Amino acid sequence: MKQSSISRGKGSGEGERHSPPLTGQVKHRGLSLRTKFALFTALAITIAAIILVITAYQSVKQSVETEIDEGGIRLVKTLAAFDFNYWNDMQEKGKNPLAKIIGENANKMGIEIPTIINLLITNKQQESVIGINLVGVRLADSHMLYITPDGIEVEEGEYLENIIGSRIRTRSYKKTIISSEGLREGYILLFLSAKKIDEVLNKVFVSFLGPAVLAVIFGALVGFFIAGQVTKSLKILMSDMDIVSRGNLDHQSYAYSSDEIGILTLTFNRMTKSLKVAREKEIEAKALERELNIAQQIQTNLLPKKIPVITGYDIGTFYRPSREVGGDYYDLIQIDENNLGIIVADVSGKGIPGSMVMTMTRSLVRMESTRNLSPADTLRKINRILATDVRRGMFVTAMYLILNIKAKTILVSSAGHNPLVVWHQARHTYELINPNGIALGFDRGIVFEKTIKEQLIQLFPGDRFVLYTDGVIEEMNAHQEEFGSERFYKLVGQLTDHPSEVFIKQIVKILDGHKGAAPQHDDITLVSVKVTV
């Protein structure tokens, strides 16, 4: 028998091949695999032995019964060959020729004389003429077995010598005596003991029982031995699994055969490697998650912590990234006591890279907006630095304006951003303000500086202006349908009478209703200012 062999792996520094102790492993409940294997083998041999004994028993029984029947049939046929007048003559002369005939012919016919219990030759009036035992006999609980082609009736039952006599299992053979004229003159009835059948069958049973029991015991021992050889490899593999389950994912098992155990071992090794890779990725994912949480906290801290309270103006803001950290940015910068800088920016890209560029942009805006009342000039200075530091392909769109609190004017510059929406309360209409300009970081010099422009807008009580990023108008639902610019512009006019905080909450609520169960497509940033007096 080819044995599947497994050795302990070298993940724990073990080099030699051995069967490791199983201490510390999870103990199985119930019978072991080795014991089950032995029991199933013994059961299979037991069933085979039972079938063999039953088959042999039935075969021997049939053979013995056939042998007895053949002797009985031959004997009654021989006796029935004599004319009934012959038996009458013998009876009148006081002679009984049966003993002589049986003594001379019984053994030749395959019948042992002790087997003959009784023999009766009877006339047609059922009067006993001659026999071995001339007492009345009958079979109890008899049943017909068959009738031969010669008309011999074969029955089986229990022989009763008298009412209180002992019972012996007996087979009877009945043959009609026909005269020379062809008339029925009587019949011959032979009773043969079936005891021999029982004796032979008992011997057969005993002779087969011993070897069958030995075969079962031997089969159990062989099954136990074979199971031990098979489960030896499984025990080693179980030990290796226990080592891996305790966290040692560097541990490997070694298979030295290509049978099922060997394949299972190779599969286990692949699984262990996959678990190791999965655990490493999980550790990396958790580390990245911690870093993202830190980045999110940093980004949140970079946003304005308080909304400035300015007499005559109502300011509201909203920011929600599509991921843990985003590339959108807004800021409210108090340039001096009469001027407030407001900026909304959108970095191309999301996640950590976008967040880093956003952080850089915020720092530059804070630095370059100090005492600078020109939004265009501020953006030029920011671009000179930003364009040299961001990698090629990344850029920042921005809408930057300076609100003159006393004059109620806004001076607006756009670096390739979405238009500023200005609602004129007196005219009940909106205006889109989008001065010429390209994105920050897109060009490193003269093109940006020549392109960037400024536009002055006069505000009146009741007017409102809204800065936003494209995540607002590009918000998509499950059918990939965008919210749309025109819908957003009209919404500004419909909700403009609300305070800025409520105004923005209502817009976000409508955006979320449009999005439904779909994921958020992009970062969303909103800043709205309303002139109250």
C-alpha positions in Angstrom: 0.0 0.0 0.0 1.3 3.4 -1.0 1.4 5.7 2.1 0.9 9.4 1.9 3.6 11.1 4.0 3.6 14.7 5.3 6.4 16.3 7.4 6.3 19.3 9.5 7.1 22.5 7.6 10.2 24.7 8.3 8.3 27.8 9.1 9.2 27.4 12.7 12.7 26.3 12.2 12.1 22.6 12.0 14.0 20.7 9.3 13.7 17.0 10.1 10.7 15.0 9.2 8.7 13.7 12.2 5.2 13.4 13.6 4.6 16.4 15.9 2.9 16.1 19.2 -0.8 16.9 19.1 -0.9 18.7 22.4 -2.8 21.9 22.4 -4.9 21.0 19.4 -8.6 21.1 19.5 -9.8 17.6 20.6 -12.4 15.9 18.5 -15.6 14.5 19.9 -16.8 11.0 19.3 -14.9 8.2 17.6 -11.7 8.9 15.9 -11.3 8.4 12.1 -9.1 5.4 12.7 -11.7 3.7 14.9 -14.5 4.5 12.4 -12.4 3.0 9.6 -11.8 -0.2 11.6 -15.4 -0.5 12.6 -16.6 0.0 9.0 -14.1 -2.6 7.8 -15.3 -5.1 10.4 -18.9 -4.3 9.5 -18.3 -4.9 5.8 -16.6 -8.2 6.6 -19.4 -9.2 9.0 -22.0 -8.6 6.3 -20.0 -10.5 3.8 -19.6 -13.4 6.3 -23.3 -13.4 7.0 -24.1 -13.6 3.3 -21.6 -16.4 2.8 -22.9 -18.4 5.8 -26.5 -18.0 4.7 -25.7 -18.9 1.1 -23.7 -22.0 2.2 -26.5 -22.9 4.7 -29.2 -22.8 2.1 -27.0 -24.7 -0.4 -26.2 -27.5 2.0 -29.8 -27.6 3.2 -31.0 -28.0 -0.4 -28.4 -30.6 -1.1 -29.3 -32.7 2.0 -33.1 -32.4 1.4 -32.6 -33.5 -2.2 -30.5 -36.5 -1.1 -33.2 -37.6 1.4 -36.0 -37.0 -1.1 -34.3 -39.0 -3.8 -33.8 -42.0 -1.5 -37.4 -41.9 -0.2 -38.8 -41.5 -3.8 -36.7 -44.5 -5.0 -37.8 -46.7 -2.1 -41.6 -46.0 -2.5 -41.3 -46.5 -6.2 -39.6 -49.9 -5.7 -42.2 -51.0 -3.1 -45.1 -49.8 -5.3 -43.8 -52.0 -8.1 -45.1 -55.1 -6.4 -48.7 -56.1 -7.0 -51.0 -55.7 -4.0 -51.9 -59.4 -4.2 -48.3 -60.1 -3.3 -48.6 -58.2 -0.1 -51.9 -60.0 0.7 -50.3 -63.3 0.2 -47.4 -62.4 2.5 -49.8 -61.3 5.2 -51.9 -64.5 4.9 -48.7 -66.5 5.3 -47.7 -64.5 8.4 -44.6 -63.2 6.7 -43.3 -59.6 6.7 -40.9 -59.1 3.8 -40.4 -55.4 4.5 -37.4 -55.9 6.9 -35.6 -58.0 4.3 -36.4 -55.7 1.4 -35.4 -52.6 3.4 -32.3 -54.2 4.7 -31.2 -55.2 1.2 -32.2 -52.1 -0.7 -32.4 -49.1 1.7 -28.6 -48.3 1.8 -28.4 -48.9 -2.0 -31.1 -46.3 -2.4 -29.3 -43.7 -0.3 -31.4 -44.2 2.9 -29.9 -45.0 6.2 -32.2 -47.5 8.1 -32.4 -45.3 11.3 -33.8 -42.6 9.0 -36.9 -44.8 8.4 -39.4 -44.0 11.1 -42.3 -45.9 9.7 -43.5 -47.6 6.5 -47.1 -48.6 5.9 -48.6 -50.5 2.9 -52.4 -49.8 3.0 -55.3 -51.1 0.9 -57.8 -48.8 -0.6 -60.1 -49.1 2.4 -57.3 -47.6 4.5 -56.8 -50.8 6.4 -53.2 -51.4 7.4 -51.9 -54.5 5.7 -48.2 -54.5 6.5 -45.7 -52.1 8.0 -42.7 -51.7 10.3 -44.7 -50.1 13.1 -48.4 -51.0 12.8 -49.5 -48.3 15.2 -51.6 -45.4 13.9 -49.4 -42.5 12.8 -49.9 -39.0 11.5 -48.0 -35.8 10.7 -48.9 -32.7 12.7 -48.6 -29.2 11.1 -47.8 -30.9 7.8 -47.6 -29.1 4.5 -47.2 -30.3 0.9 -43.8 -29.7 -0.5 -44.3 -30.9 -4.1 -45.7 -33.8 -6.2 -43.3 -35.7 -8.5 -44.2 -36.5 -12.1 -44.7 -40.1 -11.0 -47.5 -38.9 -8.6 -45.4 -39.3 -5.4 -46.6 -36.8 -2.8 -43.9 -35.3 -0.7 -44.9 -33.6 2.6 -43.1 -32.3 5.7 -44.4 -32.1 9.3 -43.9 -33.5 12.8 -44.3 -37.2 13.3 -46.6 -38.3 16.1 -46.5 -41.9 17.3 -49.5 -41.2 19.6 -51.1 -38.4 21.4 -48.3 -38.1 24.0 -45.5 -39.3 21.8 -42.5 -37.2 21.0 -42.4 -35.1 17.8 -39.8 -35.6 15.1 -39.4 -33.4 12.0 -40.4 -35.8 9.3 -40.8 -36.0 5.5 -43.4 -38.3 4.1 -43.6 -40.0 0.6 -46.9 -41.4 -0.6 -47.3 -43.6 -3.7 -50.4 -45.3 -5.0 -50.3 -49.0 -5.8 -51.7 -49.9 -9.2 -52.8 -53.5 -10.0 -51.9 -55.4 -13.1 -55.4 -54.5 -14.4 -54.6 -50.8 -13.9 -56.8 -50.4 -10.8 -55.9 -48.5 -7.6 -55.5 -51.1 -4.9 -53.9 -49.0 -2.1 -50.8 -46.9 -1.4 -47.5 -47.0 0.2 -46.7 -44.3 2.9 -43.0 -43.8 3.9 -41.9 -41.6 6.8 -38.3 -40.5 6.9 -36.7 -38.6 9.7 -35.4 -35.1 8.8 -33.2 -35.0 11.8 -30.2 -35.6 9.5 -31.0 -32.3 7.8 -30.9 -30.5 11.2 -27.7 -32.2 12.2 -25.9 -31.4 8.9 -27.1 -27.8 9.0 -25.9 -27.4 12.6 -22.5 -28.7 11.6 -22.4 -26.3 8.7 -23.4 -23.4 10.9 -20.8 -24.2 13.5 -18.1 -24.9 10.9 -18.7 -21.5 9.3 -19.3 -19.5 12.5 -15.7 -19.9 13.8 -14.0 -18.7 10.6 -16.5 -15.9 10.2 -15.8 -14.6 13.7 -12.1 -14.8 13.1 -12.5 -13.0 9.7 -14.4 -10.2 11.5 -11.7 -9.8 14.1 -8.9 -10.0 11.6 -10.7 -7.5 9.4 -11.1 -5.1 12.3 -7.3 -5.4 13.1 -6.4 -4.9 9.4 -8.7 -1.9 9.1 -7.3 -0.4 12.3 -3.8 -0.8 11.0 -4.6 0.6 7.5 -6.5 3.5 9.1 -3.5 4.2 11.3 -1.3 4.5 8.2 -3.8 6.8 6.4 -4.6 8.9 9.4 -1.0 9.3 10.4 -0.6 11.8 7.5 -3.9 13.5 8.5 -2.7 13.9 12.1 0.5 15.6 10.9 -1.6 17.9 8.7 -4.0 18.6 11.6 -1.0 19.6 13.7 0.2 21.9 10.9 -3.3 23.4 10.7 -3.2 24.0 14.5 0.1 25.8 14.1 -1.3 28.0 11.4 -4.5 28.7 13.3 -2.4 30.1 16.1 -1.0 32.8 13.8 2.1 31.3 12.3 1.3 31.8 8.6 4.9 31.1 7.5 4.5 27.5 8.5 4.2 25.0 5.6 3.5 21.3 5.3 5.3 19.0 2.9 3.6 16.3 0.8 5.6 13.3 -0.5 2.8 11.7 -2.5 0.3 12.7 -5.1 -2.7 11.1 -3.6 -5.7 12.9 -1.9 -3.7 13.6 1.2 -0.9 15.1 -0.8 -3.3 17.3 -2.8 -5.0 18.4 0.4 -1.6 19.4 1.8 -0.7 21.4 -1.3 -4.2 23.1 -1.1 -3.6 23.8 2.6 -0.3 25.5 1.8 -1.9 27.6 -0.9 -4.6 28.6 1.5 -2.0 29.5 4.2 -0.1 31.7 1.7 -3.4 33.4 0.7 -4.2 34.0 4.4 -0.8 35.6 4.9 -1.3 37.9 1.9 -4.8 38.7 3.1 -3.5 39.5 6.6 -0.8 41.7 5.2 -3.4 43.5 3.1 -5.6 43.8 6.1 -2.8 45.3 8.1 -2.0 47.7 5.3 -5.7 48.6 4.9 -5.9 49.3 8.7 -2.8 51.4 8.5 -4.2 53.3 5.5 -7.5 53.7 7.3 -5.7 55.3 10.3 -3.8 57.6 7.9 -7.0 58.5 6.2 -8.6 59.3 9.5 -5.7 61.5 10.4 -5.8 63.2 7.0 -9.5 63.7 7.4 -9.0 65.3 10.8 -6.3 67.5 9.3 -8.5 68.5 6.4 -11.4 69.2 8.7 -9.2 71.4 10.8 -8.1 73.4 7.7 -11.7 74.4 6.9 -13.1 77.5 8.7 -14.0 76.6 12.2 -16.4 79.5 12.6 -18.5 81.4 10.1 -17.8 85.2 10.5 -20.8 87.2 11.7 -21.1 90.3 9.6 -23.8 92.9 10.0 -26.0 93.0 6.9 -24.9 89.6 5.5 -26.0 86.0 6.1 -23.4 83.4 5.3 -23.8 79.6 5.0 -21.4 76.8 4.1 -21.4 73.1 3.4 -18.7 70.6 2.6 -19.0 66.8 2.2 -16.2 64.7 0.5 -17.1 61.6 -1.6 -14.3 59.7 0.1 -12.6 59.9 3.5 -10.7 62.9 2.3 -11.5 65.1 -0.7 -10.1 67.6 -3.1 -12.6 70.4 -2.6 -11.7 73.4 -0.5 -13.4 76.6 0.7 -12.2 79.4 2.9 -13.4 82.7 4.4 -10.5 85.1 4.9 -10.8 88.4 6.8 -8.4 90.5 4.7 -9.2 93.7 6.7 -12.2 95.1 8.5 -14.0 96.1 5.3 -13.0 93.2 3.0 -13.8 89.5 3.2 -12.1 87.0 0.9 -14.2 84.0 -0.2 -12.8 81.1 -2.2 -14.1 77.8 -3.4 -11.7 75.4 -5.1 -11.7 72.0 -6.7 -8.6 69.9 -7.2 -8.4 67.5 -10.1 -8.3 64.1 -8.4 -9.6 62.7 -5.1 -8.3 60.9 -2.1 -4.8 61.6 -0.6 -3.2 63.3 -3.7 -6.1 65.7 -4.0 -6.1 66.4 -0.3 -2.4 67.2 -0.4 -2.8 69.6 -3.3 -5.8 71.2 -1.6 -3.7 71.7 1.6 -0.9 73.3 -0.4 -3.5 75.6 -2.2 -5.0 76.7 1.1 -1.6 77.7 2.5 -0.8 79.7 -0.7 -4.2 81.4 -0.6 -3.8 82.4 3.0 -0.3 83.7 2.3 -1.0 85.6 -0.9 -4.3 87.1 0.1 -2.8 89.1 3.0 -3.6 92.8 2.3 -4.1 92.0 -1.4 -7.5 93.4 -2.6 -7.1 92.0 -6.1 -8.4 88.5 -6.6 -6.7 88.2 -10.0 -3.4 89.2 -8.7 -3.7 86.8 -5.7 -4.4 83.9 -8.1 -1.4 84.9 -10.3 0.9 84.7 -7.3 -0.6 81.4 -6.2 -0.2 79.9 -9.7 3.5 80.9 -9.9 4.3 78.7 -6.9 1.7 76.0 -7.4 2.4 75.3 -11.0 6.0 74.4 -10.3 5.1 72.1 -7.4 2.2 70.0 -8.5 2.8 67.0 -10.8 1.9 67.3 -14.5 -1.7 66.6 -15.1 -3.0 67.9 -11.8 -4.6 71.4 -11.5 -7.0 73.4 -9.3 -10.1 75.3 -10.4 -11.1 78.1 -8.1 -13.6 80.9 -7.8 -12.1 83.7 -5.6 -13.9 86.9 -4.8 -13.5 89.8 -2.3 -16.6 91.1 -0.6 -16.5 94.8 0.2 -18.7 95.0 3.2 -19.5 98.7 3.2 -19.8 99.2 -0.6 -21.8 95.9 -1.0 -19.7 94.9 -4.0 -17.8 91.7 -5.0 -14.7 91.6 -7.1 -14.6 88.2 -8.8 -11.9 86.2 -10.5 -12.3 82.6 -11.8 -9.5 80.1 -12.4 -11.4 77.9 -14.8 -14.2 77.2 -12.2 -18.0 76.9 -12.4 -19.7 80.3 -12.7 -20.8 82.3 -9.7 -24.6 82.4 -9.4 -25.9 85.8 -8.3 -29.6 86.2 -7.6 -30.9 89.7 -8.1 -33.9 90.0 -5.8 -35.2 93.2 -7.4 -35.3 91.6 -10.9 -36.2 88.1 -9.7 -33.6 86.6 -11.9 -30.2 85.0 -11.6 -26.9 86.0 -13.3 -23.9 83.8 -14.0 -20.6 85.5 -13.3 -17.5 83.8 -14.8 -14.6 86.0 -15.7 -12.0 84.7 -18.0 -9.3 82.5 -16.6 -7.7 79.0 -16.7 -7.1 76.5 -13.9 -4.2 77.0 -11.4 -1.2 74.8 -12.1 -2.3 74.3 -15.7 0.2 76.8 -17.0 3.4 77.9 -15.3 3.7 81.5 -16.5 2.5 84.1 -19.0 -0.6 82.4 -20.4 -2.2 82.2 -17.0 -1.3 85.8 -16.1 -2.6 87.2 -19.3 -5.8 85.2 -19.2 -7.0 85.8 -15.6 -9.5 88.7 -15.3 -11.7 90.4 -12.7 -15.3 91.5 -12.7 -17.0 93.9 -10.2 -20.6 93.2 -9.2 -22.8 95.6 -7.2 -25.1 94.0 -4.7 -28.4 95.2 -3.2 -30.5 94.1 -0.2 -32.1 90.7 -0.9 -29.5 89.7 -3.4 -27.7 86.4 -2.9 -24.6 84.8 -4.5 -23.6 81.2 -4.4 -20.2 79.5 -4.9 -20.1 75.7 -5.5 -18.1 72.9 -7.0 -19.1 70.7 -9.9 -20.0 67.9 -7.4 -23.3 69.8 -7.0 -24.5 69.9 -10.6 -22.9 66.5 -11.5 -24.5 64.6 -8.7 -25.9 61.4 -10.3 -28.6 58.9 -9.4 -28.7 55.2 -10.0 -29.6 55.8 -13.7 -26.5 57.9 -14.3 -28.6 61.0 -14.6 -26.9 64.3 -13.4 -28.7 66.8 -11.3 -27.9 69.5 -13.9 -26.9 73.2 -14.0 -30.2 74.7 -15.0 -32.0 72.9 -12.3 -29.5 74.1 -9.7 -29.7 77.7 -10.9 -33.5 77.7 -10.7 -33.3 76.2 -7.3 -31.3 79.2 -6.0 -34.1 81.5 -6.9 -36.8 79.2 -5.4 -35.0 78.9 -2.0 -33.4 82.4 -1.8 -35.8 83.7 0.8 -34.6 81.2 3.4 -31.7 82.0 5.7 -28.4 80.9 4.3 -28.1 77.9 6.6 -31.6 76.6 5.8 -31.0 77.5 2.1 -28.0 75.2 1.9 -29.6 72.4 3.9 -32.6 72.5 1.5 -30.3 72.2 -1.5 -28.4 69.3 0.0 -31.7 67.6 0.8 -32.9 67.9 -2.7 -29.5 66.7 -4.0 -29.7 63.6 -1.8 -33.2 62.9 -2.9 -32.0 62.9 -6.5 -29.0 60.7 -5.7 -31.1 58.1 -3.9 -29.2 54.9 -3.1 -26.4 55.7 -5.6 -23.0 56.5 -4.2 -21.9 60.1 -4.1 -20.1 60.9 -7.3 -17.9 63.8 -6.3 -17.1 66.1 -3.4 -19.8 68.7 -2.7 -19.0 72.2 -1.6 -21.4 75.1 -1.2 -20.9 78.7 0.1 -23.8 81.2 0.0 -24.0 84.8 1.1 -27.2 86.9 1.2 -27.4 90.7 1.6 -29.9 91.3 4.3 -29.9 95.1 4.6 
